[in-house]
Amino acid sequence: MQIGKKIKNLRLKKGLTQEELGERTDLSKGYISQLERDLSSPSIETFFTILEVLGCSPSQFFDEEERKQKVVYTQEDQTFYDDQERGYQIQWLVPESNEKEMEPIRLTFKENGEFKTFEPSLSETFGYVLKGQVQVRLGRHTYIAKTGESIYFHASEEHKIINDHKGMSELLLVATDSYL
């Protein structure tokens, strides 16, 4: 078992640097580095202290099944929102994706449909037009993307996506978390 690798993964999930973990456990950055590379083994007391700081119990740490991540999401995992007034439907492809670093959605527009206006943020947005044509308003600029084309932009200005097609338009949209 690679204890060091598991410690490193927990540290990264907590958003801590080696130095920060060292400060919280009264260990040096160098020692944390050695542990993570399995060049050194911690005492039981040190190991428990590290796990406590990382918010993990020993049973969770050694339970392989509990640590297994979900990779495949089915249609039953997806949720929908239909805004009849604005003429669009959102399909969240991954549950609780708004709490993750990326938020993938499938966005379907009725004719003349438009998504809400978003305020400037630190997010990055990627989209792939599956069907139809969309207009992206980014600040004072307007861009058009057709079936098979992609969009990518930093959301540093007010932005909005609108159906620019007679009929339905559909796109896959992925936005990064705005606080990153």
C-alpha positions, 0 to 999 in steps of 0.5 A: 500500500502506498501510504504516501500517495494517499496522504498526498491525494488527501492533502491536495483535496484539502487544498493544502501545500506541503508547508501548510500541512507541516505547519498544522502538524508541527512537521517540516515541509521536507518531512511531508515531502519524504512521506508523500514519496514513501521515502519515510514512514510516520510513527502511529502518532504522527500518522494519526495527527496527519489524518486528523488535520486532513479530516480523514479517519484511519478506517476511511484511509484504509477502506479501498471501497469507500475511496473509490470515485464515481466515474460513469454517470447515468441518465438517472444521475442527471437533473433538469431545469426547464425555463419556459419563459426564456425558452431554454432547458438545462440538463446537469450531466454530473450531480453536484457539479456546481460544487466541483471545479467544472460544471458540465451541462447540456443546454437546449434552446427553443426558437428565440430562447436565451440563457440568463445574463452572467456577471463577470467572474474568474470562470472559463467557459467552453462550449460545443454546438451540437445542433443549430447556432448560438450567439455569444455576447461577451461584453460589447462583442458578439460571436456566432458559433454553428453546429460542430463549432466550439466556443471558449472564453474567460468570463471576465465581462458580462456574458450571455448565450442566445439561440441564433437559429430558426428552430432549436439549438443545443450545446454542451457547455462546461464552466470552471468554478468562478472562485478558482 
